[in-house]
Amino acid sequence: MDTPRQIVIVGGGPAAQRCAETLAARIDAGAGLFRVTVIAEEPRLPYDRVALSTALSGEIDLTLGDPGLWERPDITLLTSERVTAIDPVRRVV
């Protein structure tokens, strides 16, 4: 059995959410064998930062996409984590 490639996305904003959704769709379609890890400094699911000021005026859920994305075994979201360095030679974040 092939070892899955590991893809790391740094940041928890809309681009990270969309990238994770796209990769999940490719996994579901059988287009690749890989695991995805999203590392976000904030302690919550990715949310719509652009609409944040609007949300402050009332109860609006800014969570991006389907929260079920983060419950998949092949997609991992690490919250409250800060990436301080990336070593592409050693392939370490």
C-alpha positions in Angstrom: 0.0 0.0 0.0 1.3 3.4 -0.9 2.2 5.9 1.8 0.0 9.0 1.6 1.7 12.3 0.8 1.4 14.9 3.6 0.2 18.4 2.6 0.5 21.2 5.2 -1.5 24.4 5.0 -0.3 27.2 7.2 -3.1 29.6 8.3 -6.8 29.3 9.0 -8.4 31.8 6.8 -10.7 31.6 3.8 -7.9 30.5 1.5 -7.0 27.6 3.8 -10.6 26.6 4.1 -11.1 26.6 0.3 -7.8 24.7 -0.3 -8.8 22.0 2.3 -12.2 21.7 0.7 -10.7 21.3 -2.8 -8.2 18.7 -1.6 -11.0 16.8 0.2 -13.0 16.7 -3.0 -9.9 15.3 -4.8 -9.4 12.7 -2.1 -13.1 11.7 -2.5 -12.8 11.5 -6.3 -9.8 9.2 -5.9 -7.4 11.7 -7.5 -4.7 11.2 -5.0 -3.5 9.5 -1.9 -2.6 12.2 0.7 -3.4 13.6 4.1 -3.9 17.3 4.8 -3.0 19.2 7.9 -4.1 22.8 8.4 -2.2 24.7 11.1 -4.0 27.8 12.4 -2.9 30.1 15.2 -6.5 30.9 16.3 -8.4 28.5 18.6 -11.5 28.2 16.4 -12.5 26.8 13.1 -11.6 28.9 10.1 -14.0 31.9 9.8 -14.9 34.7 7.5 -12.6 37.5 8.7 -13.9 40.0 6.1 -17.4 39.8 7.6 -16.1 40.1 11.2 -17.0 43.8 11.7 -20.5 43.1 10.5 -20.8 40.1 12.8 -19.9 42.2 15.8 -23.2 43.9 15.6 -25.2 40.7 16.1 -25.3 36.9 16.3 -23.8 35.7 13.0 -21.9 32.5 12.5 -18.8 33.3 10.5 -17.6 29.7 10.3 -16.5 28.9 6.7 -17.9 25.9 4.9 -19.1 22.6 6.4 -17.7 22.0 9.9 -17.8 18.3 9.0 -14.7 18.9 6.9 -12.6 19.0 10.1 -14.0 15.7 11.3 -12.6 13.7 8.4 -9.8 11.2 9.2 -7.7 12.6 6.2 -8.1 16.3 7.1 -6.6 17.6 10.3 -7.0 21.1 11.8 -4.6 22.1 14.5 -5.8 25.2 16.2 -4.0 27.5 18.7 -0.7 26.5 17.0 1.8 29.0 15.6 4.1 28.1 12.7 7.5 29.8 13.4 9.6 28.2 10.7 9.4 26.0 7.6 12.3 23.9 6.5 11.6 22.7 3.0 14.9 20.7 2.8 14.0 18.6 5.9 10.3 18.9 5.1 9.5 20.1 8.6 7.1 22.8 9.8 
